[in-house]
Amino acid sequence: MLTYAAKNGHANETHLAHYAKFAAGGAGLVFVESTKVRSEGRSTLHDLGLWSDEFIGPLSRIAALIKHLGATAGIQLGHAGRKAFRPLPWEVSGDDRFSMATSTEAIERIAPSAIRHSPKLPLPCAMSAPDIADMIEAFGAAARRANLAGFDVLEIHGGHGYLIHQFLSPEANRRTDSYGGTLENRMRFAADVASSVRENWPAEKPLFFRVSAEDDAGWEITHSTELAKVLKSRGVDVFDCSSGGMLATRSSRLSVGYGYQVRFSEAIRNEAHIPTMAVGLIVEGRQAEQILAAGQADLIALGREFLYNPHWPLHAARALDEPSPYALLPRNYEYWLDKRAQDIQP
Ligand SMILES: Cc1cc2nc3c(=O)[nH]c(=O)nc-3n(C[C@H](O)[C@H](O)[C@H](O)COP(=O)(O)O)c2cc1C
């Protein structure tokens, strides 16, 4: 999840402390937030970047620390497209979430078509054919850098109304070339990005794709299933099933609640025969375990719950009566907590 803590795209101590907490807390896989493949793709001025080699060093410290603490290090790559350069969420209210960031930088937002996301954001520039080719290459170059930084899992952010989702959506994509029009054409950008990333990402390292399985503007679960089949053929290993984000207004169709997106993971897993990850208000160990046991997902992702409790895996393991819950933690914690547990036995 975005920490909004980067300066000029660079990772710093805040990121190190933030991601280390989850690795030390027992998470199996820690994903670094949506890291932008190009500077104009930042959703706020404080997003992380990976658009040049200078970002590799600071990010490699995060990957190394996550691994040192016993977790697998992952990172997500993204581009915000027409939703770029918005203010920090807590600095504005209501519709102003979709307004412009106050910046001295000259910013040009790009998108599949010149259609604005909200009345408060300026018209984006429609990407030319060379712009699209450059962007596909930028995703590949960022994947190469993520590998050099030491990450072992990569996720392409294809949801939440950002650039790839904008190409998928007839709401944001009105192109008349081979990247617009039919579903097949609208999926072409996502597919080409996946191929470019796969070419630059070692074959043995997993590649995830996050989708908005349904959105508020005509993208349905059946479309996501088709997309999953196409992306599987381009080397995507896991489909991460989120939803929404295309429109600036929250739709009543996508109601939010306990485990609200699990049904998307289940449907895509069954129909496209691809491993899926479920996310969205999964908050209890038993709930997570039931989702896995029922075959609704292969992996569980937690976001905000980890802000509340970075030791969530440990609590889940105890709630599920796992025999050695402290083994999830680094050895220097495990040793003392095991000893303490013996001492307090009645
Ligand atoms: C502060 C914040 C930042 C987020 N940043 C990202 C992001 O970088 N990439 C992404 O795919 N989703 C992002 N999300 C969405 C979360 O990954 C997650 O899908 C969502 O919060 C629902 O899961 P949860 O109920 O476990 O938090 C963010 C959510 C929040 C609240």
PDBQT file of the ligand as one rigid body, heavy atoms in Angstrom, charges set to zero:
ROOT
HETATM    1  C1  LIG A 401      -3.343   3.804   2.046  1.00  0.00    +0.000 C 
HETATM    2  C2  LIG A 401      -3.605   2.779   0.990  1.00  0.00    +0.000 A 
HETATM    3  C3  LIG A 401      -2.694   2.614  -0.039  1.00  0.00    +0.000 A 
HETATM    4  C4  LIG A 401      -2.911   1.652  -1.032  1.00  0.00    +0.000 A 
HETATM    5  N1  LIG A 401      -1.969   1.479  -2.000  1.00  0.00    +0.000 NA
HETATM    6  C5  LIG A 401      -2.137   0.510  -2.924  1.00  0.00    +0.000 A 
HETATM    7  C6  LIG A 401      -1.122   0.241  -3.873  1.00  0.00    +0.000 A 
HETATM    8  O1  LIG A 401      -0.047   0.837  -3.861  1.00  0.00    +0.000 OA
HETATM    9  N2  LIG A 401      -1.361  -0.740  -4.771  1.00  0.00    +0.000 N 
HETATM   10  C7  LIG A 401      -2.534  -1.466  -4.779  1.00  0.00    +0.000 A 
HETATM   11  O2  LIG A 401      -2.693  -2.339  -5.614  1.00  0.00    +0.000 OA
HETATM   12  N3  LIG A 401      -3.485  -1.233  -3.864  1.00  0.00    +0.000 NA
HETATM   13  C8  LIG A 401      -3.311  -0.280  -2.946  1.00  0.00    +0.000 A 
HETATM   14  N4  LIG A 401      -4.277  -0.088  -1.995  1.00  0.00    +0.000 N 
HETATM   15  C9  LIG A 401      -5.398  -1.053  -1.886  1.00  0.00    +0.000 C 
HETATM   16  C10 LIG A 401      -4.993  -2.171  -0.943  1.00  0.00    +0.000 C 
HETATM   17  O3  LIG A 401      -3.893  -2.888  -1.491  1.00  0.00    +0.000 OA
HETATM   18  C11 LIG A 401      -6.120  -3.179  -0.669  1.00  0.00    +0.000 C 
HETATM   19  O4  LIG A 401      -6.460  -3.800  -1.864  1.00  0.00    +0.000 OA
HETATM   20  C12 LIG A 401      -7.333  -2.533  -0.055  1.00  0.00    +0.000 C 
HETATM   21  O5  LIG A 401      -6.957  -1.664   1.010  1.00  0.00    +0.000 OA
HETATM   22  C13 LIG A 401      -8.304  -3.586   0.469  1.00  0.00    +0.000 C 
HETATM   23  O6  LIG A 401      -7.651  -4.507   1.329  1.00  0.00    +0.000 OA
HETATM   24  P1  LIG A 401      -7.674  -4.338   2.947  1.00  0.00    +0.000 P 
HETATM   25  O7  LIG A 401      -9.123  -4.308   3.377  1.00  0.00    +0.000 OA
HETATM   26  O8  LIG A 401      -6.939  -5.538   3.456  1.00  0.00    +0.000 OA
HETATM   27  O9  LIG A 401      -6.979  -3.053   3.272  1.00  0.00    +0.000 OA
HETATM   28  C14 LIG A 401      -4.082   0.864  -1.009  1.00  0.00    +0.000 A 
HETATM   29  C15 LIG A 401      -5.007   1.054   0.025  1.00  0.00    +0.000 A 
HETATM   30  C16 LIG A 401      -4.783   1.997   1.019  1.00  0.00    +0.000 A 
HETATM   31  C17 LIG A 401      -5.779   2.152   2.135  1.00  0.00    +0.000 C 
ENDROOT
TORSDOF 0
